[in-house]
């Protein structure tokens, strides 16, 4: 999740020969979270299941938190809450303040997803206190962000100045940074500064995309950005940003009804269908945006946009951007 490469296949092979020790269990949980964040829900659930089967529910500690977040990001919130709760109880029993702060952060986020803002707020505030006691600045900043998010949902006052003053260390996890940016954007939107909110939500998306976190369930920055665009009167941009591109540039084969609905044109080889991502790129290119500007608007890499355009040109049997407008009109 931090974007670092690791020899995971040998590690998984070694796990098969090793007893169920905490390090191996934690690795399986981390892999489950990685798969969920990358938009592979089936793999995530399978790895999460392998992780939690290695421990007794009564003895589960923070080594299952990766599995808990994988369950949360794949919509299995009851299972996520159960395992996060077990991690909280274990950390309390052994008086491990750092582990307890981390487990409370996970449980707070899951409670927020379950629509239980009071529980989310209580866990976040306790996590913030513990993190400050052990001087874990990154956990304290993330806990404050989750507390602010819960307070906004409850309609309670927030300390915007304290949130603005959080300065996470350079080595802070990208998900913690994303949660902080999300909370700052929500505060800006709450006070009516939708331009600033939009900037923060897009920055959140850029940082997550740079780390390969493609699943919008991790941090719903696209939905927030769409609301900001709507508030600014930019309805086309809201529709564009709200549509979630699949990881890897929509490379996964999909049925015709998912790929773009009715055919938008024909060629000798049959109907021409543009995927949702290709249609969004086409729309922005026809508005005069450069490939880099399209990438920034959709929070994709420029290389992904180049790939989309190459595929679009081949489908439409054209050579480049100057012919795109006429080709689309002729469809």
N, C-alpha and C positions, 0 to 999 in steps of 0.2 A: 504493500500500500504506500510505501514511501518512494516507489519508483526504482528501487535498487534491485539488481538482478541477483539471483541465487540459484545454486544447483539443486533445484527442488526434487527432480526425479530421483537422484541418488538418496536424498534425504527420505523420501517416501519409501524407497526400497529398504532402507535401513530400519524404518519404523516397523516393517513387517516382522523383522527378526528380533526386535527389542520388546521387553515387557512394557506394560502400560505405565510409563513414568510421566511425571508432569511436563517435562520438556517436550516429549513426543506428542502429548495431548494438546499442549499449547500450539505446537506447529500445525497440527491438523485444524485447530480452530482458526489460526491465522490464514491458512490456505482456504478455508471455507469463507472467511470474510473477503479475501482477495477475489475469489470466484464470484461472490455476490456483487462486489463493487464493480467487477468487470462485466456484469450483465450475463452471468451464467448461473441462473437460479437452480437448475437441476443439479449441477455439479456442487454448488454451494450447500444445498440441503444434504446431499450424499456425504460430503466431507464433514458437515456439522454433526450428522448422525454418527459417523465413525468417531468423532471427537468425544461426544457425550457418552457413548457406549463404553468408553475406556475408563470411566470413573463411576463411583457410586454417587447417586444424588445427594446422599447425606455428607459426602466428603468432597464434593466439587468445590474448587476454588477459582481463582482468577484465570486458570488455564482454560476455562470454558467460555471466557468472555468473547473470544473470536467467533465461536459457534453461536453464542447468543445474538451477536450483531448480524451474523449471516442470516439467522432466522428472522430477525427484525427487518432486514433489507429485502427479504423474500416474502414478506407479508404474514409470517407465522408468529404473530405477536405474543400469543399466549405462551408458546414454548420459549420464546426469547425472554419474556418476563420471568418465567419460572427459573431458567438457568442463571439469569442475572441476579435474581433474588438469592439463589443458593451461593453465588459468589460473594454477595454482600454478607450473608450470615457467616460464611467461612472466615472472611477477613476480620469480621468483628470478633469471632471466637478466638482467633489467634492474635488479635490486637495489632494487625498490620495496617498502619494508617495509610501508607501509599497505595497498597492494594485496595483498601476500602474506598479511598477517593476515586480510584479508577472504576471500581465496580458500581459505585453510586452514580458516576457519570453515565455509565452504560444504562443502568436502570432508569435514570431520569429521562434519557433520550427515548427509551422504549415506552415509558409512561406517557410522554408527550405524544407519541405516535398512536397510543391507545385512546387518546382524548381524555387523559387524567392529569390536567395541569396542576392540581394541588399536590399530587404525589410527585410529579416532575419537579415542582418548585422546591419541595421539602428536601428531596435527594440532592438537587443541584446546590442548594445553600449549604447543606452539610458537607458535600464534596468540596466546596470552595473553602470552608473553614479548615478542613483537614489538609487540603493542599497548601494553604497558607502556613499552617503549622510546620509542615515539612519543607517549606520553601520550594515547592514544585510549581514554578511560575506558569508552565504551559497548562497543567491541569487546573490551576486556579483560574486562569483566563478563560478556559473552555467552560468551567463550571459557572462562572459569572455570566457567560453568554447564554447557557442553557437556562439559568435563572431569569434572565431578562426576557427570553423567549416565552417562558411560562407566565411571567408577570403580564406581558402584553396580551396573551391569550385570556388571562383572567381579568383584564381591564384594570390592573393595579399600576401604581406609579413605578417608574424605572429610573435608575441612576445612570443616565446617558453619559455623564461626564466620566464616571468610573469605567464604563465600557470603552469609551474613547481613549482612556489612558492606558489600557492594557497593551503591553508590548511583549509579544511572545518571543522567546529566544529563537535564534536562527535554526536550531535543530528540532524545533517543535514539529509534531506530526502534521502532515498536510490536512488531515481531516479536522484536527483541532483548529487550524487556521481557517478552514472553510466554515466551521460552525461560528467562529468569531465574526467573520465577514457577513455571514447570514444574519446574525443578531444585530450587527450595526446597520445593515440594510433595513431590517424590520423597524428599528428605531427611527431611521430617517423617513421611512414610509409613514410611520405613525404620526410624525410631526409634519407631514405634508411635503417633505422635500423629496419628491419622486425622482428627480434627476440624480441626486446623490445616491438614493436607494438603488437605482438602476446601475450606477457605476459600481457599487459594492457587490451587487448580485452577479454582474458580469465578471468581475474580478474573482469572485468565488468560483464561478464556472471555469474560468481560465486555469486557476490553480489546480482544480480537481482534474480537468482534462489533461493537464501536463503530467499528472501522476497516473493516468490511466483509469481514474475513477469515473466510469461511464454511466453507472446506474443512478438515475435521478432519485431513487429511494434513499440514497445515502444522505444527501442534502438537497432539498427540493428547490434549488436556486432557479431553475427554469420557470417554475410556476410563479415564483416571486417576481422574476424579471418580466414575465408576461403581464402581471398585474401592474407593475410600474409603467410599462409601455402603454397599457390601457389608460392609466391615470393621466399620462402625458398626451393622450389622443392619437398615439401611433398604433392604430389597430392592426395594420398589416404586419408590423414588426412584432406585435404581441402574438399573432397567429404563427409567425415564423419561429419565434423562440420557444413557444409552448410545445411545439412538436419535437419529440425526443429522437435524435438520430441513434441508430443502433451502433454498438461498438464496431470498429473496423470498417466504417463506411458502408453499412447496410450490406455486408458481404454474405450474410446468411440467406440462403434461398427461402423464399416465402411463397405461399399460394397467391394466385392472381388477384383474389379479392383483397389481400393485404397489400399487394405491391402498388396499387394506385387506383383501384376501382376501375371505372370504364376506360377503355382505350382512348388516348388523346390523339391518336392519329394512326395511319397505316403506312406500311412500306410493302415491297414485294414479298418480304419474308413473313408478313402478317402484321397484326396490330403492334404499334409502338407504345410501350408503357414505361413511363418514368416512375421511379420509386418516390416516396414522399421526400426523401433527402434530395434526390435529383430535382424534383419540382421546386423545392425551396431554394436550391442553388440557382436554378434557372431564373426564378423570379427576381432574385437579388442582382444577378448579372444583367438582366434586362433593365434594371433600374440604374445601371451605369457603375456599379460597384466593381472594384478590382478584385482579383482572387484573394488577395490578402485582406481586403475589407470584408469580403464575404466570410472568410474564415473567422475574423474577429466577431462579426455579427452572430455567427452560429456557434461560436466557441469550439471551432474545429481547428486542426492544423491546416496550413496552406497546402500541404501535400495531399490531404484528404480532399480538399476542394478541387485541386488539380485532377485527382483521380475521378471525381464525380464528373467534371467537365469533359474529360476524355471519353468517359462512357456515354455521356449525353450526345457528344458529337458523333460517335459511332452509331448510336441508335437512330439519330436523325439524318445520318448520311451526309454530314456537312464537315467542312474542314476547320472551322474555328468560330470565334466570337462574332465576327462581322456578319455571318450568315445565320446566327441563332435567332434573331428577331423574326426574320422572314420565314424561317423554318417552323417556328412555333405558330405564327399566324396562319401558315398554310395547313396546319393540322386540323 
